[in-house]
Amino acid sequence: MHKRTLLSMMMVAALSVMTLAGCSGGGREGTSSSDSSTQEATEATDTASDADSGDEASSDSASSEGFEAGSPVGISLPWLGTQNWKEAETMFTEQLTEAGYEPIVQAADQKVPQQQQQIESMIENGAKVIVVGPVDGSQLGSVLEQAKDAGVYVIGYDRLIENTTGVDGVVQFGSVETGRLQGKALLDGLKAEKGDGPYNIELFGGGPADPNAPNFFTGAMEVLQPEIDAGNLVVVSGQTDFTQCATEDWDNSKAQKRMESLLAGNYSDKEIDGVLSPNDGIARAIITACEDAGQPIPVVTGLDAENESVKWVWEGKQYCTVAKPTQDLVAKTIEIIDSLQAGEGMPETDVKTNNGKIDVPIYELPPVVVTKDNAKEVFADDPDRMELLQ
């Protein structure tokens, strides 16, 4: 063997021993990555990342170490402006406490800098895991890299965290599938309630900073676009791109103003039959705008099974919502936290999505459409919502 090569190998071996000797417990489990840039879920791989790729390290340390019972766990929510986020705040606080952790639960009021500061504070306060529902999934890379360097696990909650290696997995309901369900429900509602087509419709999307919002829209358009192309659906305003239909910050008042403008500009001599709505708050704003304009209530979709919309669905005012039970998301998230605390690492999953940097493990839960016909079946184990179905 060449003398220079032998010397290099000896130096590498010596550095490896020094590095291992200096390692501390409670490390993170890494996730493997690939060169794929697709947004569709891919089968999980065990490919080790190159040392210069920026991907996370192997999971050997995390799977054998875990962390102390009773450790702080951070929960960073985007805001508390809708029922599902308020429920998440309460459930995480109560259930993490019951499980023996020290919860640090904060909401960022839809402000990215505030969320960055809150996550930094959680790191400084010794959080072993930080659960993040991002205000903007693409704007947290730097602070999450800080968490990674500090040995903190990061779990995305409800929304994908993009363009960073500082995330270990995401718990969410399938966002493209949610959109498909909304699109199909709109078609079903039009056929059931508006007679024969073609049908006049309009399209609404969610907040563009939320990575789920374009996925909802994409899924819905997979179902609706063929019907639009065939002439069975007519988008009277012509606004069919997500950028035209998005609702900044998921703001109900902005959605209502847009609906009022669409009606005034396009429906003075015709009726609107249906509206694709990305969530329940926007659905109620759309219905209110139609009522104020003297229009018959159109078939309107929704999401989140908010109490007011559940009542409206039961009364026949809103055609449907899509249930994504907060208790299921929280329970799955705490199950993962328990696995990490016990030193068992991130649970196995067959689904991964590329976030622009790495393939992120996705723990998907199934959403379900709720109409008046199946509401009692869907909410049979939810006494609070069952009380609304009177």
Backbone torsions as a table, in degrees:
resi	resn	phi	psi	omega
1	MET	NA	141.3	179.3
2	HIS	-62.7	136.5	-175.4
3	LYS	-58.2	-41.0	-177.0
4	ARG	-66.8	-37.4	178.9
5	THR	-65.9	-42.5	179.0
6	LEU	-60.8	-42.7	178.9
7	LEU	-61.4	-41.3	-179.9
8	SER	-63.3	-41.3	-179.5
9	MET	-65.4	-38.9	179.2
10	MET	-64.1	-39.2	179.4
11	MET	-65.5	-43.1	179.2
12	VAL	-61.6	-42.6	179.9
13	ALA	-63.3	-40.8	179.6
14	ALA	-64.1	-42.8	179.1
15	LEU	-63.6	-37.3	-179.4
16	SER	-63.9	-41.2	178.7
17	VAL	-64.1	-41.8	179.0
18	MET	-62.7	-41.3	-178.4
19	THR	-64.6	-45.5	179.9
20	LEU	-63.0	-38.4	-179.6
21	ALA	-64.9	-28.2	-176.3
22	GLY	-92.6	-2.2	-176.3
23	CYS	-71.1	142.5	175.8
24	SER	-107.7	164.3	-178.0
25	GLY	-74.4	173.1	174.7
26	GLY	74.3	30.6	-180.0
27	GLY	-72.1	172.6	-179.7
28	ARG	-88.4	152.1	169.3
29	GLU	-84.4	135.1	179.2
30	GLY	-86.3	167.8	173.1
31	THR	-123.1	141.0	178.7
32	SER	-75.6	158.5	-179.3
33	SER	-134.9	165.5	174.6
34	SER	-135.4	-180.0	179.9
35	ASP	-88.9	3.1	-177.8
36	SER	-67.3	138.3	177.1
37	SER	-111.4	6.7	-178.3
38	THR	-66.8	150.3	177.1
39	GLN	-89.4	-9.8	179.1
40	GLU	-76.1	152.6	178.4
41	ALA	-65.2	143.3	179.3
42	THR	-125.0	159.4	178.2
43	GLU	-67.2	142.1	-178.9
44	ALA	-64.9	144.8	177.9
45	THR	-125.6	162.1	178.4
46	ASP	-110.1	21.7	-176.8
47	THR	-67.8	126.0	178.3
48	ALA	-75.9	142.5	-178.4
49	SER	-84.8	151.6	175.6
50	ASP	-67.3	148.9	-176.8
51	ALA	-61.3	-25.7	-177.4
52	ASP	-98.5	6.9	-171.9
53	SER	-82.6	-14.5	-178.2
54	GLY	85.0	-0.7	178.6
55	ASP	-77.3	170.1	-176.1
56	GLU	-76.4	162.9	-179.0
57	ALA	-78.2	176.5	-178.9
58	SER	-68.4	165.0	-172.8
59	SER	-91.7	3.4	-174.1
60	ASP	-56.4	-44.5	-177.3
61	SER	-64.2	-46.8	-176.8
62	ALA	-65.2	-40.5	-174.5
63	SER	-69.5	-16.6	-178.1
64	SER	-107.0	-11.1	-172.1
65	GLU	-107.5	-53.2	-173.9
66	GLY	64.8	-156.5	176.7
67	PHE	-152.9	168.9	-172.3
68	GLU	-63.3	141.0	170.7
69	ALA	-62.3	146.0	-179.9
70	GLY	83.6	5.8	-179.0
71	SER	-69.8	156.5	175.2
72	PRO	-66.8	142.0	173.5
73	VAL	-128.8	124.5	-178.8
74	GLY	-91.3	140.4	174.8
75	ILE	-125.7	112.0	-177.9
76	SER	-110.1	105.0	-178.0
77	LEU	-99.7	151.0	-177.3
78	PRO	-71.1	-36.1	178.7
79	TRP	-172.9	179.0	178.1
80	LEU	-122.2	28.7	-172.2
81	GLY	-82.6	-7.2	175.8
82	THR	-130.5	161.9	-172.8
83	GLN	-59.4	-39.6	-175.7
84	ASN	-64.6	-35.3	179.6
85	TRP	-75.7	-34.9	174.8
86	LYS	-63.9	-41.7	177.4
87	GLU	-61.8	-41.4	-179.9
88	ALA	-61.8	-41.8	179.1
89	GLU	-58.5	-48.6	-178.1
90	THR	-66.7	-46.6	-175.9
91	MET	-66.2	-42.6	178.7
92	PHE	-63.1	-44.3	-179.2
93	THR	-60.1	-48.4	-176.8
94	GLU	-71.0	-46.2	-171.7
95	GLN	-77.4	-32.8	174.5
96	LEU	-67.1	-38.7	177.4
97	THR	-63.0	-45.3	179.1
98	GLU	-62.5	-31.7	-179.3
99	ALA	-82.1	-2.0	175.3
100	GLY	95.3	6.4	178.0
101	TYR	-89.7	170.7	174.4
102	GLU	-107.8	96.6	-174.5
103	PRO	-75.2	138.3	170.3
104	ILE	-120.2	97.7	-173.3
105	VAL	-109.5	121.4	-178.6
106	GLN	-138.5	154.7	176.8
107	ALA	-125.2	146.8	-168.2
108	ALA	-103.8	6.6	176.0
109	ASP	53.5	36.7	177.9
110	GLN	62.3	24.0	-179.6
111	LYS	-114.6	117.6	-178.2
112	VAL	-60.1	-48.6	179.9
113	PRO	-58.9	-36.4	178.3
114	GLN	-65.1	-41.2	178.7
115	GLN	-66.5	-39.6	177.3
116	GLN	-59.9	-44.6	-179.6
117	GLN	-65.0	-39.8	-180.0
118	GLN	-65.3	-40.1	177.8
119	ILE	-66.0	-41.7	176.1
120	GLU	-57.7	-42.3	179.1
121	SER	-64.5	-39.0	177.8
122	MET	-62.8	-40.4	177.0
123	ILE	-61.3	-47.0	-178.3
124	GLU	-63.8	-28.6	-178.9
125	ASN	-90.1	12.5	170.4
126	GLY	83.7	20.0	178.4
127	ALA	-60.1	132.1	177.0
128	LYS	-87.6	-27.3	176.2
129	VAL	-135.4	139.4	173.0
130	ILE	-124.4	122.8	177.8
131	VAL	-97.9	125.5	-171.4
132	VAL	-123.9	116.1	164.2
133	GLY	-96.1	98.3	-168.1
134	PRO	-70.5	141.3	168.7
135	VAL	-63.2	-49.4	177.3
136	ASP	-133.5	112.7	-173.3
137	GLY	-64.0	-12.4	-177.5
138	SER	-104.1	2.8	-171.3
139	GLN	-114.6	16.9	-175.6
140	LEU	-117.2	9.8	-174.4
141	GLY	-55.3	-47.0	-175.0
142	SER	-64.5	-47.9	-176.7
143	VAL	-70.5	-30.7	178.0
144	LEU	-75.2	-27.6	171.4
145	GLU	-66.0	-35.6	174.5
146	GLN	-61.4	-42.5	178.2
147	ALA	-62.2	-43.7	178.7
148	LYS	-58.4	-46.6	-179.0
149	ASP	-63.7	-27.0	179.3
150	ALA	-87.1	2.0	179.4
151	GLY	80.6	20.8	-177.9
152	VAL	-93.4	135.5	171.7
153	TYR	-78.5	142.4	177.8
154	VAL	-123.7	124.7	178.1
155	ILE	-116.7	119.8	173.7
156	GLY	-72.0	139.9	-177.4
157	TYR	-121.0	117.2	174.6
158	ASP	73.8	-23.7	-176.1
159	ARG	-136.5	143.7	176.4
160	LEU	-67.8	141.0	173.5
161	ILE	-102.9	122.0	-167.4
162	GLU	-105.4	158.2	169.2
163	ASN	56.0	41.5	176.4
164	THR	-154.2	149.0	171.6
165	THR	-89.1	-4.3	-174.4
166	GLY	-85.4	42.5	177.5
167	VAL	-142.0	135.1	-175.7
168	ASP	-97.3	-20.4	179.4
169	GLY	174.5	165.7	-179.0
170	VAL	-132.4	131.8	174.3
171	VAL	-102.4	122.4	-179.0
172	GLN	-161.3	164.9	168.1
173	PHE	-83.7	146.1	-178.7
174	GLY	-56.3	114.2	-171.6
175	SER	-77.3	-40.7	176.6
176	VAL	-66.3	-41.2	178.3
177	GLU	-63.4	-37.5	175.5
178	THR	-57.4	-44.8	178.3
179	GLY	-62.8	-41.3	178.0
180	ARG	-60.0	-42.6	178.6
181	LEU	-62.0	-40.0	178.6
182	GLN	-65.0	-43.0	179.6
183	GLY	-63.1	-45.1	179.4
184	LYS	-65.2	-39.0	179.0
185	ALA	-63.8	-37.5	177.8
186	LEU	-62.1	-45.2	178.2
187	LEU	-62.0	-45.4	-179.7
188	ASP	-61.0	-42.3	-179.4
189	GLY	-65.8	-40.4	178.9
190	LEU	-61.9	-44.8	-179.3
191	LYS	-65.8	-36.4	-176.6
192	ALA	-77.2	-33.2	-168.8
193	GLU	-116.3	-14.9	-173.6
194	LYS	-119.6	14.5	176.9
195	GLY	70.3	-152.5	-177.8
196	ASP	-78.7	148.4	177.2
197	GLY	-83.0	-172.3	4.3
198	PRO	-70.5	160.3	-174.9
199	TYR	-116.0	138.4	174.4
200	ASN	-85.8	123.1	-178.0
201	ILE	-134.8	165.3	170.1
202	GLU	-133.4	160.5	-173.3
203	LEU	-122.9	133.4	175.4
204	PHE	-124.3	143.5	174.6
205	GLY	-119.2	170.9	179.8
206	GLY	-87.5	-164.3	-177.2
207	GLY	-69.2	127.2	-175.1
208	PRO	-64.2	-20.8	177.9
209	ALA	-77.9	-16.0	179.5
210	ASP	-86.5	116.7	-177.7
211	PRO	-62.7	-19.2	176.2
212	ASN	-71.4	-32.0	-171.0
213	ALA	-59.7	-50.6	177.3
214	PRO	-65.2	-28.2	176.7
215	ASN	-68.6	-41.2	173.9
216	PHE	-55.7	-47.6	-176.3
217	PHE	-65.3	-42.6	178.8
218	THR	-60.0	-46.6	179.4
219	GLY	-61.2	-43.2	179.5
220	ALA	-63.5	-41.9	-177.2
221	MET	-71.0	-23.1	172.7
222	GLU	-58.7	-33.8	-179.1
223	VAL	-87.1	-40.9	-171.3
224	LEU	-84.8	-33.6	-174.2
225	GLN	-59.2	-42.2	176.8
226	PRO	-59.8	-35.1	178.6
227	GLU	-72.7	-33.4	174.7
228	ILE	-66.3	-45.6	-179.9
229	ASP	-62.1	-33.3	-179.1
230	ALA	-81.3	-7.3	-179.8
231	GLY	85.4	4.5	179.0
232	ASN	-77.5	-26.2	173.5
233	LEU	-118.8	137.3	179.0
234	VAL	-122.5	113.8	174.2
235	VAL	-86.0	96.7	-168.5
236	VAL	-60.7	-37.3	-179.7
237	SER	-73.5	-19.3	-175.3
238	GLY	79.8	3.7	-176.8
239	GLN	-89.7	101.2	-174.8
240	THR	-124.7	-3.3	177.4
241	ASP	-88.7	147.9	179.8
242	PHE	-57.5	-39.6	-178.9
243	THR	-62.2	-31.1	177.4
244	GLN	-77.9	-30.0	-170.8
245	CYS	-99.5	-11.0	-175.6
246	ALA	-63.8	151.7	178.8
247	THR	-117.0	105.9	-175.7
248	GLU	-55.5	131.7	177.1
249	ASP	60.7	17.0	-176.8
250	TRP	54.4	37.2	-172.0
251	ASP	-83.9	116.0	-178.0
252	ASN	-60.2	-38.8	-178.1
253	SER	-66.5	-36.5	177.2
254	LYS	-67.8	-37.3	176.8
255	ALA	-64.3	-41.9	-179.7
256	GLN	-64.4	-41.0	178.6
257	LYS	-63.8	-40.0	178.5
258	ARG	-65.5	-41.5	179.7
259	MET	-63.3	-42.3	177.8
260	GLU	-59.9	-40.7	179.3
261	SER	-67.1	-41.8	178.2
262	LEU	-61.9	-42.0	-179.7
263	LEU	-66.8	-43.9	-178.4
264	ALA	-65.3	-36.1	-175.3
265	GLY	-87.9	-17.0	-171.0
266	ASN	-133.3	-11.4	-170.4
267	TYR	-126.6	27.3	178.6
268	SER	-67.1	-25.3	-177.5
269	ASP	-124.4	17.9	179.6
270	LYS	-151.5	163.5	179.3
271	GLU	-100.1	148.0	173.6
272	ILE	-94.8	132.2	-174.3
273	ASP	-97.6	-33.4	-175.8
274	GLY	-156.6	156.3	178.0
275	VAL	-140.1	128.8	170.5
276	LEU	-79.7	114.2	177.5
277	SER	-114.1	136.6	-176.0
278	PRO	-80.8	-18.8	176.9
279	ASN	-155.2	177.1	-172.1
280	ASP	-72.5	-39.8	179.7
281	GLY	-61.0	-44.2	178.2
282	ILE	-67.7	-36.6	177.1
283	ALA	-58.5	-45.3	-179.6
284	ARG	-66.3	-35.6	176.9
285	ALA	-65.3	-39.7	178.8
286	ILE	-64.2	-46.5	-179.1
287	ILE	-63.4	-40.9	178.1
288	THR	-61.5	-42.8	179.1
289	ALA	-62.2	-40.3	180.0
290	CYS	-66.9	-41.8	177.7
291	GLU	-62.2	-44.5	-179.4
292	ASP	-63.0	-29.6	-179.0
293	ALA	-87.6	1.2	179.5
294	GLY	77.4	16.4	178.4
295	GLN	-85.5	147.6	168.5
296	PRO	-60.6	147.4	-179.1
297	ILE	-65.2	124.1	178.8
298	PRO	-78.7	170.2	170.7
299	VAL	-73.5	120.5	-175.2
300	VAL	-129.1	132.8	176.9
301	THR	-87.8	175.7	178.4
302	GLY	-160.4	-169.8	-179.0
303	LEU	-164.5	141.0	172.6
304	ASP	104.1	-9.9	179.0
305	ALA	50.4	48.6	175.6
306	GLU	-66.9	149.4	-173.3
307	ASN	-54.0	-46.8	-177.7
308	GLU	-62.7	-40.0	179.5
309	SER	-73.2	-32.8	174.2
310	VAL	-59.2	-42.7	176.7
311	LYS	-62.9	-42.1	-179.5
312	TRP	-65.6	-38.3	176.6
313	VAL	-63.0	-43.6	179.9
314	TRP	-64.1	-34.6	179.6
315	GLU	-83.1	-7.6	-179.5
316	GLY	85.0	12.1	-177.7
317	LYS	-85.7	-42.4	172.5
318	GLN	-108.2	131.9	-172.0
319	TYR	-66.9	-44.6	-176.1
320	CYS	-156.8	165.7	167.2
321	THR	-134.7	169.6	172.8
322	VAL	-116.7	124.3	-178.7
323	ALA	-86.0	128.0	171.7
324	LYS	-127.5	80.4	-169.2
325	PRO	-56.3	121.4	179.9
326	THR	-58.6	-37.6	-178.4
327	GLN	-61.6	-31.4	179.0
328	ASP	-72.2	-41.5	177.9
329	LEU	-63.5	-45.2	-179.4
330	VAL	-64.3	-44.1	-179.0
331	ALA	-61.6	-42.6	179.1
332	LYS	-64.8	-40.1	179.8
333	THR	-63.4	-44.6	180.0
334	ILE	-68.1	-33.0	174.5
335	GLU	-59.0	-41.4	178.5
336	ILE	-68.4	-42.0	177.8
337	ILE	-59.6	-42.6	177.9
338	ASP	-60.6	-40.3	178.7
339	SER	-62.8	-42.3	179.1
340	LEU	-66.3	-42.9	-178.6
341	GLN	-62.8	-36.1	-178.3
342	ALA	-79.3	-2.6	-180.0
343	GLY	81.8	17.7	-178.7
344	GLU	-97.1	1.6	176.5
345	GLY	71.8	-172.5	177.6
346	MET	-71.5	133.9	178.4
347	PRO	-60.1	156.7	178.1
348	GLU	-69.5	145.6	172.6
349	THR	-149.2	143.9	179.8
350	ASP	-86.3	-4.3	-173.4
351	VAL	-110.9	131.6	172.9
352	LYS	-136.9	151.1	175.8
353	THR	-131.5	135.7	178.1
354	ASN	-75.8	129.5	-177.9
355	ASN	-102.8	14.8	-178.0
356	GLY	99.8	-17.3	179.0
357	LYS	-125.8	-46.8	-177.1
358	ILE	-140.6	166.2	170.4
359	ASP	-84.7	115.2	-174.7
360	VAL	-95.0	128.1	174.0
361	PRO	-61.5	132.6	-179.1
362	ILE	-116.3	128.1	176.8
363	TYR	-106.0	93.2	-171.3
364	GLU	-91.3	140.0	173.9
365	LEU	-116.2	150.9	-175.3
366	PRO	-86.0	125.6	173.0
367	PRO	-79.0	165.9	179.7
368	VAL	-143.2	135.0	176.7
369	VAL	-73.5	137.4	178.0
370	VAL	-118.8	121.3	172.3
371	THR	-121.2	177.3	177.7
372	LYS	-60.4	-32.6	-175.8
373	ASP	-67.2	-33.1	-175.4
374	ASN	-118.3	7.9	-174.4
375	ALA	-57.5	-45.0	-177.6
376	LYS	-66.7	-32.1	177.0
377	GLU	-70.2	-45.1	-177.9
378	VAL	-64.0	-40.7	-173.9
379	PHE	-100.1	20.0	-176.6
380	ALA	-57.4	-31.2	-179.7
381	ASP	-102.9	17.0	-178.7
382	ASP	-122.9	87.8	-173.1
383	PRO	-60.8	-33.5	-179.3
384	ASP	-64.3	-43.3	179.3
385	ARG	-77.0	-29.7	176.1
386	MET	-61.0	-32.9	178.3
387	GLU	-64.2	-23.9	-179.5
388	LEU	-78.2	-16.0	-173.9
389	LEU	-95.2	60.6	-178.8
390	GLN	-114.1	NA	NA
